[in-house]
Amino acid sequence: MGVVADIGTRIELVPMDGHFEDISVALYRRESGGAPVGLVHTYSHKPGVDARVQYVAETMAILGGLDGVADEAATLRFPCGTWHEAAVKRVFLEACKADPAQPVIPRPLDLHDRRSGQHITLEKLGGGAYRVHAQHAEGEESRARVVANGLAKLGRLAPDEDGITVTFQCGTDHDALAGLLLVRAPNVRAVLREEEAAALRGVLAAPSAQER
C-alpha cells in the first residue's frame, strides 16, 4: 500500500487474514469531503497486498450496500451520507471471511433459522424501517422479537414499541446491510461473545513487523 496521509481512527481489526498470508487488515474511519468514510488498510508490503485490500473493500460494497469513493482506493461511504459504525464493522468482518473463489452477492431479506426451524422475513416499510416476521407452527413461540432485538444490537438500529420493527436512524433503506445483519441476528449473544474474544487477540502490527 502507498503512504496514507490521513488514515483516520481504527474501528475494526482482523489480526490474521486467512485468505491472504495471515496479514493484519483493519478498517479506519476518517473524513472525506466533509462526510465520514471507511478505509480498508494494512501495513503489510507483501506482493499482491493492494489487490487483496481492494477486494475486501469491493466485497464490503456489495455486502453492505456501500459506495466507493472516487479516486480513493479501498475507501467507502454509505449512500445516505451518515455513518453506521456498528453495522459497518460487521460488513468488514464478513468481507474478510468471504472466499475469493466464490461469487459475492448481497444477502436476501429472509433466512431459515436453523435453531427454531422458523422462516424469518424482513418486511421493508420504507424510511429505513424493517418489520420482522417469523413463520411458526401453532402454539410455537415466534422468534420475531428475538431477531428484531438482535438486529437492534448488531446494527444499533432503533427498536419500535411493537418489538418486531427496527429502523436505521438515518431514515434511509439499507437492504443489503439489513440482510447481512439478519444472518447473525437470531444468535446475537454468541456473535457478541465471539467478537469480544477476537478483540483480545492481538493488534495491528507496525510496518516493520509485517515486511516478511
C-alpha positions as CSV (number, residue, x, y, z in Angstrom):
1,M,0.0,0.0,0.0
2,G,1.1,3.6,-0.7
3,V,1.5,6.2,2.0
4,V,-1.8,7.3,3.5
5,A,-1.7,10.9,4.7
6,D,-4.8,10.8,6.9
7,I,-5.5,7.2,7.9
8,G,-8.1,8.2,10.5
9,T,-9.3,6.2,13.5
10,R,-9.2,2.4,13.5
11,I,-12.6,0.9,14.2
12,E,-12.2,-2.8,13.5
13,L,-9.3,-5.3,13.0
14,V,-8.7,-8.7,11.5
15,P,-5.3,-9.7,13.0
16,M,-4.7,-12.6,10.7
17,D,-6.3,-12.7,7.2
18,G,-6.8,-16.3,6.5
19,H,-7.3,-15.7,2.8
20,F,-4.0,-13.8,2.3
21,E,-0.7,-14.6,4.0
22,D,-2.1,-14.1,7.5
23,I,-1.6,-10.3,7.3
24,S,-3.4,-7.9,9.6
25,V,-6.1,-5.8,7.9
26,A,-8.1,-3.0,9.5
27,L,-10.9,-0.7,8.8
28,Y,-10.5,3.0,9.6
29,R,-12.9,5.9,9.8
30,R,-12.0,9.3,8.6
31,E,-13.5,12.4,6.9
32,S,-13.5,12.9,3.1
33,G,-15.3,15.9,1.5
34,G,-16.9,16.7,4.8
35,A,-18.5,13.2,5.2
36,P,-17.4,10.1,7.1
37,V,-15.8,7.3,5.0
38,G,-14.2,4.0,5.8
39,L,-10.7,3.0,4.6
40,V,-9.5,-0.6,4.4
41,H,-5.8,-0.6,5.1
42,T,-2.9,-2.9,6.0
43,Y,0.8,-2.1,6.8
44,S,1.9,-5.2,5.0
45,H,4.2,-4.8,1.9
46,K,3.8,-8.4,0.7
47,P,3.3,-8.8,-3.1
48,G,-0.4,-8.7,-4.0
49,V,-1.5,-6.9,-0.9
50,D,-3.0,-3.9,-2.8
51,A,-5.3,-6.3,-4.7
52,R,-6.3,-8.0,-1.5
53,V,-7.2,-4.8,0.3
54,Q,-9.2,-3.6,-2.8
55,Y,-11.0,-6.9,-2.9
56,V,-12.1,-6.6,0.7
57,A,-13.4,-3.0,0.0
58,E,-15.3,-4.1,-3.1
59,T,-16.8,-7.1,-1.2
60,M,-17.9,-4.7,1.6
61,A,-19.6,-2.5,-1.1
62,I,-21.6,-5.5,-2.3
63,L,-22.5,-7.0,1.1
64,G,-23.2,-3.7,2.9
65,G,-24.6,-1.6,0.0
66,L,-21.8,1.0,0.3
67,D,-20.4,3.2,-2.5
68,G,-16.7,3.5,-3.4
69,V,-15.2,7.0,-3.2
70,A,-13.8,8.3,-6.5
71,D,-10.0,8.5,-6.7
72,E,-9.6,7.0,-3.2
73,A,-8.5,3.3,-3.2
74,A,-10.3,0.9,-0.8
75,T,-12.4,3.8,0.5
76,L,-16.2,3.5,1.1
77,R,-19.1,5.6,2.2
78,F,-22.8,5.0,2.8
79,P,-25.1,6.4,0.2
80,C,-27.2,8.0,2.9
81,G,-24.3,10.2,3.9
82,T,-24.2,9.1,7.5
83,W,-22.0,6.5,9.2
84,H,-23.4,3.2,10.6
85,E,-20.3,2.2,12.6
86,A,-21.6,-0.8,14.4
87,A,-23.1,-2.3,11.2
88,V,-20.1,-1.5,9.0
89,K,-17.8,-3.3,11.4
90,R,-19.7,-6.5,10.7
91,V,-19.7,-5.8,7.0
92,F,-15.9,-5.6,7.2
93,L,-15.5,-8.8,9.1
94,E,-17.8,-10.7,6.7
95,A,-15.9,-9.3,3.7
96,C,-12.6,-10.6,5.2
97,K,-14.2,-14.0,5.7
98,A,-15.5,-14.2,2.2
99,D,-14.0,-16.9,-0.1
100,P,-12.4,-15.1,-3.1
101,A,-13.1,-18.2,-5.2
102,Q,-16.8,-17.7,-4.8
103,P,-19.1,-15.0,-6.2
104,V,-20.1,-12.2,-3.8
105,I,-23.9,-11.5,-3.6
106,P,-25.9,-9.4,-1.2
107,R,-27.8,-11.3,1.5
108,P,-31.6,-11.6,1.0
109,L,-34.1,-10.2,3.4
110,D,-35.1,-13.7,4.6
111,L,-33.5,-16.8,6.1
112,H,-34.2,-20.2,7.6
113,D,-33.5,-20.1,11.3
114,R,-31.9,-23.5,11.9
115,R,-32.2,-23.2,15.7
116,S,-36.0,-22.9,15.7
117,G,-36.9,-24.1,12.2
118,Q,-38.8,-20.9,11.6
119,H,-38.5,-18.9,8.3
120,I,-37.6,-15.3,9.1
121,T,-38.5,-12.4,6.7
122,L,-37.8,-8.7,6.9
123,E,-40.7,-6.6,5.5
124,K,-39.4,-3.3,4.2
125,L,-41.6,-0.5,5.4
126,G,-39.7,2.5,3.9
127,G,-37.8,5.2,5.7
128,G,-35.2,2.8,6.9
129,A,-37.7,0.6,8.8
130,Y,-38.0,-3.2,8.7
131,R,-40.5,-5.4,10.4
132,V,-39.6,-9.0,11.3
133,H,-41.9,-11.8,10.5
134,A,-41.4,-15.4,11.6
135,Q,-43.4,-18.3,10.2
136,H,-44.0,-20.7,13.1
137,A,-46.2,-23.6,14.0
138,E,-49.4,-23.1,16.0
139,G,-48.6,-22.9,19.7
140,E,-44.9,-22.3,19.0
141,E,-43.3,-19.0,20.2
142,S,-42.4,-16.7,17.4
143,R,-38.7,-15.8,17.1
144,A,-39.6,-12.4,15.6
145,R,-38.8,-10.4,18.8
146,V,-35.6,-12.2,19.3
147,V,-34.4,-11.5,15.8
148,A,-35.5,-7.8,16.0
149,N,-33.6,-7.5,19.2
150,G,-30.6,-9.0,17.5
151,L,-30.8,-6.6,14.6
152,A,-31.0,-3.6,17.0
153,K,-28.0,-4.7,18.9
154,L,-25.8,-5.7,16.0
155,G,-26.5,-2.6,13.9
156,R,-27.5,-0.1,16.6
157,L,-30.9,0.2,14.9
158,A,-33.8,1.9,16.7
159,P,-36.3,-0.6,18.1
160,D,-40.1,0.2,17.8
161,E,-42.6,-0.2,20.6
162,D,-44.1,-3.2,18.8
163,G,-41.0,-5.2,19.5
164,I,-40.6,-6.5,15.9
165,T,-39.7,-3.4,14.0
166,V,-36.3,-1.8,13.8
167,T,-35.2,1.4,11.9
168,F,-31.9,2.7,10.6
169,Q,-31.7,6.1,12.3
170,C,-30.7,7.9,9.1
171,G,-34.2,7.2,7.8
172,T,-32.8,5.5,4.6
173,D,-33.4,2.0,3.5
174,H,-30.3,-0.3,3.6
175,D,-31.5,-3.6,2.2
176,A,-28.1,-5.2,1.7
177,L,-27.0,-4.1,5.2
178,A,-30.2,-5.4,6.8
179,G,-29.8,-8.7,5.0
180,L,-26.2,-9.1,6.2
181,L,-27.2,-8.3,9.8
182,L,-30.1,-10.7,9.6
183,V,-27.8,-13.7,9.2
184,R,-26.3,-13.1,12.7
185,A,-29.4,-11.7,14.4
186,P,-31.0,-15.0,15.6
187,N,-27.9,-15.8,17.6
188,V,-26.7,-12.4,18.6
189,R,-25.3,-13.4,22.0
190,A,-22.9,-15.9,20.5
191,V,-21.8,-13.3,17.9
192,L,-21.0,-10.7,20.5
193,R,-19.1,-13.2,22.6
194,E,-17.1,-14.3,19.6
195,E,-16.3,-10.7,18.7
196,E,-15.2,-9.8,22.3
197,A,-12.8,-12.8,22.3
198,A,-11.4,-11.8,18.9
199,A,-10.8,-8.2,20.1
200,L,-8.4,-9.6,22.7
201,R,-6.3,-11.5,20.1
202,G,-3.5,-9.1,19.0
203,V,-3.3,-5.7,17.5
204,L,-2.5,-4.3,14.1
205,A,1.2,-4.8,13.6
206,A,3.5,-2.0,12.7
207,P,5.0,-1.9,9.2
208,S,8.4,-3.3,10.3
209,A,6.7,-6.3,11.8
210,Q,4.8,-7.2,8.6
211,E,7.5,-6.9,6.0
212,R,8.3,-10.6,6.0
